[in-house]
Amino acid sequence: MDVVPARALKGVVVVQDGDFIGVAAPDLPTAEKALLSIHAKWETVPNPSRSEIFDYLKKNPSDDRNGKNGGTAKANAHDAMAVSDSTFTATYHIDYIAHVPLEPRAALAEWNDGKLTVWTGTQRPFGVQQTLAEIFNIQKEKVRVIVPDTGSGYGGKHSAEADTEAARLSLEAKRPVKIVWTREEEFTWAYFRPAGVIEISSGVNKDGTITGWKFDNFNSGPSGLSSPYRIPGQQVAYHPCNSPLEQGSYRGLASTANVFARKCHMTDMARQLKMDQLDFRLKNLDDNRLKAVLIAAANSFGWVTAKKKTAGTGYGIACGFEKGGYVATCAEVFVGPDKSVNIIRITQAFECGAIVNPLHLENQVMGSIVQGLGGALFEVIDFAAGKIINSSLSAYRVPRFKDTPGIEIVLLDRKDLPSAGAGEAAIIGVAPAIRNAILDASGTGLKTLPLIPKGMVSGLENKQA
């Protein structure tokens, strides 16, 4: 790394601290000029590409043995499936996706008499305070983190990258320093929702009773891992893996992946048994709160009357719970002769205890549904040879107005139950409901998220259900 040309520029401060190199300047053009004058030689190591990621994850378990404890067992799943009338096995793939906040990471740092103040759009101010105290070896009480209104986070703004960069530069420059990541930096250096491989084996009797269930999640995470259904022989496990990309929290956590795989598999079993998707779920469910949102969504959607449909139209349903929120989602799609997919409407019932602010709750659910459309249909981080390929909004697809279907929200007010947060659980039913509707319309059971990155039902990785 040669920083001499940057140091020679008037008004420029250069910080070189271990593997951190940064510049500060009175204005942005000067800072950019200084940054471009620094010449670096990079050491590179082989990395898998997106086309190899699912095999890579399974072949590269993590040394984090604690993750192995993220599972449970009820009786023996293998024994239960051995005496089942039918068995099913499937593998589901989950791609990395980005948070795409309206505002990329940003921070303003100022030092004064050995005390540090940082203004930053973080979801985790106390964690950022602790991180900064450790990095600069000062007491936590000497670090103040101020959080202005944040331009969205979705679980992506827990860490302190921009905060640390601004603080390091401010310490050396002896004046306040503001850092705002570019959109390309946000796509390239922020952490992503984990990719994953989920393998499910199940057994069911002719009357629709599920008897055995084995569920293995590789890398996606343990949230939403356990099945809510009444299954005597059940084994679930989370297997941490070494990820080539930085990964972390995302809205709904790993339940976006685990609920997707579980609800797809449930619908596939019901289809083989020639049972209605809703009836099959209710038959195997004891959780009254989950039953209530299922029935509420189905009634408002018109599930019974919707069975009389035209060619190319399909209906799907999914349900789940996370962090005290219970959700059921119904979707109607149309698959054209050219295999193009159009999402017609979504009905979602949501319950998180007693409702305190109905309008704000409805906004949370609406936002979750729209964000869930992106992860369901086309959002994906593409990478090869150690580089992110689609690091701009022109190359990374997020939901647009034209992608948004008719949306109906049904809120269940449980005044007899304490209120829970509503920011995460409402996202988890969108992808499986749409997938199950596509299956109903086309006969193709998609098993990879995103479902239709090119806008149509295709792909060798997805097989007939």
N, C-alpha and C positions, 0 to 999 in steps of 0.2 A: 504494500500500500504506500503510495507516494502522495503525501499531503502538502508538500512544499509549495506547489503552485497556488493552492487554496489559501495558505497562510499569507501569501504575498499580496492578496487582494485587500484593499483598504476597507476597514470596518468589519472584516470577517473574523469570527472566532472559530477555531477548529478544535474539536475535542476528540482525542484518541485514547480510549480507555478499554484495554483488552480487545475484544472483538467488536467493540462499538466505535464507529467513526461517524461524527456528525458535524454540521456547520451551522452557525447562527450569523445573521447579518441584519442590518437596519431595514432592509426591504427584500421582498421575495425575488425579484430578478437577480440581485446580487447573491443571494443564498443559492439560487439555482446555478448561477455561473460558477460559484465556488465548488458546488457539488460535482458539476460536470468536469471540473479541472482535476479532480482526484482520480488517479488511475489505480485500479486494483486488479490483481491476479487472483482468481478463485480456484480453490481446490474442490474438485467435484468427485462424487462417488456415484456408482450405478444406482438408479432408482426405477421402480416399476412404473409402467404407464397405466392409464385407466383401463386399457384392454386386458391388463394382467392382474388387476387389483384383487379380484375375488379369490383367485387361486393363491395369490401372494398372502392374503390375510390368513387363510387357513393353514398355510405352511409356515407362518411366522408367529407362533404364540409368544405372548409377552411374559417377561419374568415377574410381572405383578401377579403373584399367586393369590392375592386377596380377592381378585375378581372371580376366582373359582367359587367363592362362597356365595356368589350372587345367584344361587339356585336352590330349589327345594325338590323333595321327592315324597310322593304319597303312594305307598305300595310299590309294585314293580310294573313299569310301563310295558316292558317286553312280555311279561307273563299275561298281562291284561290283553294285549293285542293278539297274543297267540290264540286266544279263545274267542276273538271277535269274529263277527260274520264277514266283515270287510276291513281291509287296511289300506291306508293312504300314505304316500311318501312324497314330499316336495321340497324343493330348495328355492329360497327367495333371496334376491340380491338388492342391496340398498346402496345407491351412489352417494358420494360426498356432495353436499350442497352448501352454499354460502348463505350468510344472514342477510346480506344486501341492505344494510341500514340506510335510511335516507341521508343521515349524516355519518361520514366515515369517522374513524377514531380521531379525536382532537383533544388537546390539553394546553393550558397556559400555566406556567410554573414561575414562582417568584421566591427567592431566598431573602430573609431579613433577620439579621442577628442570630444566625444558626438555625432558624426555623424555616420550614418549607410550607408554602401554600400552593395548592394545585386546584385549578378549576377544570373539571373534566366531566364528560358525559358518560358516567359509568353506572352499571347496575349494582356495583358492589363496593361502595365507598370505604367501608371498614376494612375490607380485604386489600384495597389499593393502599390505604393508609399503612397497613402492616407491611406490605411489600416494599413501599418506599422507605419505611423506617429501617428495614433489614438491608436494603441495597446501600443506603447512605450511612448506615451504622449510627443512627441517632434514635433517641427515645420516641416512641410512638406519639407521645403527647406533643412533640415538636413538629408533627406533620398534620396539617389541616387539609382535608379534601372537601371541596365545595362542588355540589352537583347542580348545575343549572338544568333547565328543561333539556331533555336528551332527544336527539333526532332519531329515535328508535334503537332498539338493541336486540331483542328476540333471543337473549341468552348469549349474544356475541360480545358483550362489553363487560366481562367479568375481570379480565386481566388488565395489566397496567403498562402496556407497551408505550403508547404515546406519552403517558404521564412520566414514565421514567426517562424517555428521550428529552422531553422538555426540561425536566429537572436537572439532568446532567448538563445540558447546554446552558441553562440559566446559572448554574453554580459557577461555571467557567466564565461566562460572559458578564457576570455580576449585574444582571438586569433581567427583567421579565422576558421569557421566551415562549412564543406560541408555536405549537406544532399542529398541523392538520394533514392527515394522510390524504394522498390522492386516491381516487377511486381505484386505480390500478394497484396501488399499495394495499388498499383494503382487501381486494380480491386475492392478492398474492401472499400477503403476510399475516392476515387474520386467520383464526382457526375456523374449522368447518364442522358441520354436523357429520359424525362419523359414518364412513361406509361400513357395510357389514354383509355377512352371509348368515342366513337363518335356515336351519334344517328342521323339518317337522315330520314326525311319523305319528300316525294315529290309528285307532281302531274304533269301529262303530258297529252296533247291531242293526238288524233289519228294521227294528221299530224306531230307529233314530237315536238310540241312547249311546252316547260316547263312552267307551270303556277304557281306552288307553290313549296316552298323550305324551310324546317325547319331543321336547322343544330345546334346540341348541342355538344360541346366538353367539356368533363370532364377531367381536369388535364393536357392534353397534351400541351396546350398553345394557344395563340391567333394569332400567325403569320400564314398568309395564310388562315385565317378563312373565309373571305368573298368570295362569288362565283363570278367569272368573267362573268358569263352568264347572258343573258337578261331574268330576271324572275320578273314578276310584283309583286307577293306575296312572299316576302323573309324575313325570320327571322334567324339570326345566333347569337350564344351566346357561350361564354367561361365561364366555371364554375370551379374555382380553388378548389382543394381538398387537404386534408392532405396526404402527401406522406410518406410512411414508409421508403423509401430510399431517400438519398440525390439526388436532381435532379437539372439540370441547362441547360445552353446553349449547343446546338449541331449544327453541320453543317446544314444549312437550317432551323434551329429553329423548331418551331412546324409545319411548312409547310410540313415537311416530313410526318407527320401524317394527317394533314388536306387535303392536296392534294391527298394522298392515298385514303382516304375515299370518297372524292368527285368524283375522277375519276373512282373508282370502281363502285360507284352508277350510274354515267353517263352511263357507259358501260352496266350495268345491265338493265337500262331503255331502252337503244337502242336495246338490245337483245330481250326484251319482245315485243318491237314494230316492231321487224324484220327489223330494220334500221341499216345501216352501222355505226360503231363506229365513224368514221371520219365525215361522213355526218351529223350525229346527233349533234356533237359538233359545226360544222360550222354553222348549221342552227340556233343555239341558241346563237351565239357569235357575238358581235359587235366590240370587241377589235382587231384592225387591226394588232397590233404587235404579238398578240397571234395567230391570223389566219395565219400570215406569217410563223411563225416557224412550225405550224402544217402542212401547205402545203409543206414547204421545207423538213421536215422530211419524210412525206408520199411519196413525189416524189422520194427522194433519196432511200428510203426503197423499193420502188416499190409496194406501197400499193394496187393499182388497180389490177396489174397483180398477186400479191401474194395471191389473193382470191382463185386461183386454187391451192389447196394444197393437200398433201397426208394425209391419216389417221394418227391421232396422232399429227399433226402439228397445231399450233395455232399462231394467230397474235394479238397483243394488242397495244393500243396507249394511251398516256396520255399527258397532257400539264399543264402548270401553270407558275406563275411568283412570284418572291420574290426578294426584295432589288434591283429592277431595272433590273433584269435578266429575260428573257423570254425563255422558254424551251419547246420542244416537243420531246417525246421519242416513238419510235416504237420498239417492241420486237418480235422475233420469238422464239418459244419454241417447244420442242417435248416431249410429255407425252407418255411413253411406256406402254405396256400392264400391267406391274407390278406397274403402277402409278408413276414410277420414272420420274423426270423432268430434262431435259437437255436444258440449255439456248443456242440457236444456234447463234443468232446475235442480236445486238442492234444498231439502228441508232438514233442519237440524233442531233437535230438542236438547236442552242443556239444563242441568240442575247442579247447583253448588251450595245447597243449604238455603238459608233465609236470604232473600234479595234485599240489599240495602239501597242500591242505586240502579233502578231498572234500565235507564238510558245508557249509563256507562257499561253495564253488563252486556247489553245488546251490542254496543260498539266493540267490546272485547270479542264476542262471539263472531260478529261480522268480520273483524280483522283476521281472526284465526281461520275462518273459512276461505277468505281470499288468499291469505298466505299459503294455506294448505293446498289450494289449486296449483300453485307453482311447483311445490314439491311433488305433487301427484302427477302432473302432466309433463313438465319439461325442464325443471331446474336441475342442473348437473354441473359439477366442476370437472372440466376436461384437462388432462395433464399428460405429459410425455417427456421423457429425457430430463426429468428434474425440473420442469417448468410448467407453470399454469398457462394453458393455451387461451382460455376465454376470460381474460382479466379486464373486461370492460362491459358496460351495460349494453353496448351494441352486440356483444357476442354472448352474453349471459342472459337468458330469457327469464323475465319475471312476469307475473300476470298483468295484463293490460285491460282496459275497459272492455274491449271486444271479447276477452276471455271469460268475463264474469257472467255467470248465468243468473236466472231468477233465483233469489235466495229468500227463504222463509225461515224465521227463527221462532222457536217455541220455548219460552222460559218457564221452568217449573219452580214455583216459590214454595220452599219447604220451611215454613216459619217454625217448625218443631225442631229444626236442626241448625247448628251453628254455621255461620257463613264461612266459605272457603274462597281462596283466590280463583279468579276466572281467566287468568292470562294465558294458560297453557293447555288445559285439557280439551278445549273446543276444537283444536286443530287435528286431533288424532283420528277422527272418523272419516275425514274427507277422502283421503287416498283410497282406502279399502272400499268405500261405498261406490266411488267412481269405477274402480277396477271391477267390482262385482256387477255393476250395470253394463260395462263393456262386455263382460262374459255373457251376460243374459242376452245382449243384443247380437253378438257375433259368434259366440261359441268358443272364443279364444280366451284362455285364462292367463293373463299377463302376470309375470312373477318378478318383475324388476321395476324399481323406482329410479327415475321417473318412468311412467307408463308409456307415454307417446311423445318422446322428445322431437320427433319429426311430424307430429300432428296426426298420425294414423296408426292403426293396429298393424304392427309389423315387427320383425326382429327374430333372429334365429334363437335368441335366448328364451323366448316365450313359446310355450307349447300348448297344444289343445288340452283343456281340462276335461 
